[in-house]
Amino acid sequence: MDWDFSDDGAFIALCNAFRESGETSAMEFLATGEGAFHFQELTQNAAGEGIDLSDSDSMDEFQQEVLELMDNPNSN
């Protein structure tokens, strides 16, 4: 993906909410109301950056990148 979302406000809010939730699985957190809200905001920001997430393959790839960075925040 051509967009570094790690500095995006929605991603930072997503990570902060994940840490504060006490949830141990980023995927399970995204399935909750709060996690889904922040992820939706992040996808809207991605669209604003010109990232096309309209097909399921690109959305799956984006979600996987988000999950990996949430699980390993120091890897970027």
N, C-alpha and C positions, 0 to 999 in steps of 0.2 A: 504494500500500500504506500502511496506517495505522501501520505499525511501523517505527521508525527503528532498523534493525539495526546501524548503524555503530558503536555502542558495545557491542554484544554480544560477550562473551568468545570465542565460537566464530568470529565474523567476524574479530575481531582476530587470533586464532590462525591463521585461514585466510590472512589478508593477510601475516602474518609468515612463515608457511611458504612462501607464494608468492614473497616477496622472497628468502628464503634458498635457494630451490630453483634460482634462476638461470633458470628458465623465463621466456620472454618473452610467452607467450600464457596469459591467465587461463583461457580455455576449455580449453586443453590441460592445464593444471594441474589443473582440476577432474576431468579424466578419469583422473588418476593415483590411486593408492591413497591417498596422504596428502591430496590435494585433495578427493577424494570423501569421505573420513572427516570432514574439517572441514565440508564442505558438508552432510553428513547431520546432523551435530551442530547446525548452524545451522538446518536445517529442523525439527529436533525442538524447538529453542528457539522457533521461529516458532509451532509448534503450541501450545506452552505459553503464548504470548502471545495465543492465540485466532485466529491466522491460519490459514485453511483452504486447504491446498495439496493437497487430495485430487483435484482434477481437473487434467488436463494443462495447460490454459490458464493457470491460476493458478500452477502450478509453473514453467511456462516464463517467465511474467512475473517471478516472484520470482528465478529463476536469471539472467535478463537484468539485473535491477537489481543483483544481486550482482556479476555480471561487469563491469558498467559502473563500479561503485564500486571494484572491484579494479583496473581499468585506469586510473581517474582518481580516486585517493584524496582529492584536494583539492577535488573538485567538490561535496561535500555541504555 
